[in-house]
Amino acid sequence: MTLTSKPAEAEPTAAALPGAADVVQRARHDPDVAGLGRGRATVFVAPALVIVAVFLVFPAIWTLYLGLLDYSLTGATAQDPSFVGSQNYTDALSDPVFTKALYLTLLYVGFSAVIGQNILGFLLAWYFRTAPRAVRSTLNVLVLLAWILPGSVVAFLWQALLDRQNGSLNALLHTTGTAWTIDHPMAVIVIFNIWRGAAFSMLLYAAALNTVPTSHLEVARMAGARPWQQLRDIVLPTVRRHVLTNTLLITLWTFNDFTPYLLTGGGPDHRSETLPVYIYKTAILGGHLGYGSAISLLLLLANLVIAVFYIRLLRGGDDESALRKAERKARRAEAAVAS
Amino acid sequence: MRRSRQVTTIVCCVALSALLAGCVAGKKTKSDPTKNAKAKDVSLTINANDVVGGKNAAEANWINSFVIPGFQKMEKAKGINATVKFNGAGVDDEQYKTKLELNLKTGNGADVFAADGIWLGELASAGYVKPLDQVVGPSAATWDGWSQINKSVQQNLTYKDKLYGIPNGTDGRVIYFNKTLFGQAGLPAAWQPKSWADILSAGQALKRISGVNPIQINAGTPMGEATTAQGFLPLLAGTGKPLFDEATGKWQGASSGVKDVLNFYKQIYGAGLGDPKLQQDKAGRDESFANFSKGKIGILIEGDYFWRSIICPDKKTCNATAMANRNSVVGYAKIPAEKPGMGVKGQDFVSVSGGGGWMLNPGTKFPQQAWELMTYMVSAEAQNELAKAEIRISPRDDVNATTLANDPLLSYISKTILPITTYRPSDQNYNPVSVAIQQATADVVSGKSASTAANTYQSSLQKAVGDAHVETG
């Protein structure tokens, strides 16, 4: 590929132009589709790689290393950390508090992000997509406020809402004396996170829903499809990839979310202690830096597993394989008819 | 090509590990007492868990409006330009401690900082603080103030026979009670329980008043050290044996004393004599202060900090929890042993004392001037000034002699409580042990049995200090 042909092909709009398929086709066989050459490509990528190395790869290796030490914030082991091999890891895996924290994290992610934020965000986007502009803007502002306010401010507002003696919720329900954060700590942080994070899903789905061709919906309506059928057979298949991307993002965010600490402090008695809170309490407040690093690495691994899982789903579900599946289905149907 | 890449990778890994190993070990700072001793421009920072308008407001005001201008004036007279900055905080002690340790770990932090005596073991064995004679040199020993500071108070800032700072006083724990509620319950205004059973029976009487939480003895993990120092330890001292045996170096495991204490907690929080949810609340201790000041708690164990900094009549110092009628409504009594004569050393009554002080950052740029600032803060003049805003047990006997008489509780503590009190060990393992204690009380409060909680406590204790250092039975 010559340098002169580069600008036209590098244009992002090229894909929409006639002949785009040609470019894509070539890209499959020629790795250097932009025509930069190895040297220049390296220069372009280097700053990003350096940042990734300094802020992501190095801390990960550092964490791995610290996890192998008996190392604490205070006391004699702060001065002379000793190498203990995998003991921190085996300790963590056999510690009931750790396994409970892992379990609570999965509950928290599952209920608040995967189910809660996803569904609430989608419903808000779906029901308000045809609403008048004024209603939509008001809704957007309200939902976004929950998302953009700083966590500490929001936590303070929620404390005022849930306070046992003078909380607004107790005043509304006439249940003075009910300690919501103590009696139902998990429910509180799950609902809190749904409320706080639904905005992102809503925005993403609102954008995704715009990509559903109106003509398809009209055809479906003329054919007598009910709203639920339209949603199931036309909308969801179209926005499926958006759903996966959204779920991947909110899962990872929620997995690492520290805000529950501001509401319940992980308590009472570890009952809302998700992994990030457990790590904070162990490593920073408890001063067990080595052990804390070991758990952090386990959290990192859990994140990687989740990311790989979703990316697999995304890849497996790309248009080509869907097409192939559809073809197979059609062939089978034909065969069935023939026999 | 491939070969050289492998070699590069290996070299990089080796270099990286060497680098990492170098980074982890604590910084070995050499102290030089004479560093900058003749400097004309000096800048110092003071750090304490005090904040104007919040926690320990009286001390924060005193530092800002007396210590800093006074010290700067004094230095000016010697031709030295001193700038002193105060970094106040108003957070839970645990968080203050963490921040302090992180600062010291990275070689930063204030030149002079307030620290609790029980942290000393951890700080010193980590190398974060050093004995005064190393940082300051011989002038540390010759300060004339030492003669005014009682040996037992100096002990709070002593680790392995070395002084690490200047104490800023001591304290004592007592039982506070609300006389108005006691009147309603038919209990005497001059109440002095003689055993734990007396506390429980008073609690039963108070329980009949609606909307009142009879007894508040700190428990659970959110209250942190307050659970150990104000709740568990004064009770444990009432069962005869101290938590830590200095002679054998052993901690008390699930002994009969520990079980008795946990059982007492059970009798309070399992029978509606206390509010178990308050102990589990993230802001439980502050709630308990607020509730007591509103007359909603009958009996509460706390240190004199509660009297002078929480429920004092002055709204400016004590903010929302100030009690204008404190002196007539709030009574106080000695903490009884489980049964008369069962306390440590055969005592009928027990208490727990502590106390912190001003410590010197070994990494300070101006060791001599920082030391001078510390001695200025604990000078008779400065301590008398502090007593104007808030009377407390000063480290100095000469100051106590004139100020304590002005406050009934503090003179009571210095005359009656200090002679019978006990101190917490300054061992470097104290903190993890204290955490295990907090968890044991949390278990009881959340409904587990006292013996289950005691067994969990014993196993966490063994994990924290090693089997060899746990006394069982």
HADDOCK unambig.tbl for C-alpha pairs under 7 A between the chains (distance, minus, plus):
assign (segid A and resid 74 and name CA) (segid B and resid 122 and name CA) 5.26 0.50 0.50
assign (segid A and resid 74 and name CA) (segid B and resid 123 and name CA) 6.00 0.50 0.50
assign (segid A and resid 74 and name CA) (segid B and resid 126 and name CA) 5.23 0.50 0.50
assign (segid A and resid 75 and name CA) (segid B and resid 122 and name CA) 4.21 0.50 0.50
assign (segid A and resid 75 and name CA) (segid B and resid 123 and name CA) 6.30 0.50 0.50
assign (segid A and resid 75 and name CA) (segid B and resid 125 and name CA) 4.86 0.50 0.50
assign (segid A and resid 75 and name CA) (segid B and resid 126 and name CA) 4.51 0.50 0.50
assign (segid A and resid 75 and name CA) (segid B and resid 428 and name CA) 5.77 0.50 0.50
assign (segid A and resid 76 and name CA) (segid B and resid 125 and name CA) 4.82 0.50 0.50
assign (segid A and resid 76 and name CA) (segid B and resid 126 and name CA) 4.96 0.50 0.50
assign (segid A and resid 78 and name CA) (segid B and resid 26 and name CA) 6.37 0.50 0.50
assign (segid A and resid 78 and name CA) (segid B and resid 126 and name CA) 5.17 0.50 0.50
assign (segid A and resid 79 and name CA) (segid B and resid 25 and name CA) 5.52 0.50 0.50
assign (segid A and resid 79 and name CA) (segid B and resid 26 and name CA) 4.46 0.50 0.50
assign (segid A and resid 79 and name CA) (segid B and resid 126 and name CA) 5.18 0.50 0.50
assign (segid A and resid 79 and name CA) (segid B and resid 127 and name CA) 6.66 0.50 0.50
assign (segid A and resid 80 and name CA) (segid B and resid 25 and name CA) 5.74 0.50 0.50
assign (segid A and resid 80 and name CA) (segid B and resid 26 and name CA) 6.98 0.50 0.50
assign (segid A and resid 81 and name CA) (segid B and resid 25 and name CA) 6.46 0.50 0.50
assign (segid A and resid 182 and name CA) (segid B and resid 277 and name CA) 6.96 0.50 0.50
assign (segid A and resid 182 and name CA) (segid B and resid 280 and name CA) 6.97 0.50 0.50
assign (segid A and resid 182 and name CA) (segid B and resid 281 and name CA) 6.77 0.50 0.50
assign (segid A and resid 264 and name CA) (segid B and resid 282 and name CA) 6.47 0.50 0.50
assign (segid A and resid 265 and name CA) (segid B and resid 282 and name CA) 6.10 0.50 0.50
assign (segid A and resid 268 and name CA) (segid B and resid 280 and name CA) 5.25 0.50 0.50
assign (segid A and resid 269 and name CA) (segid B and resid 442 and name CA) 6.84 0.50 0.50
assign (segid A and resid 284 and name CA) (segid B and resid 98 and name CA) 6.86 0.50 0.50
assign (segid A and resid 285 and name CA) (segid B and resid 98 and name CA) 6.17 0.50 0.50
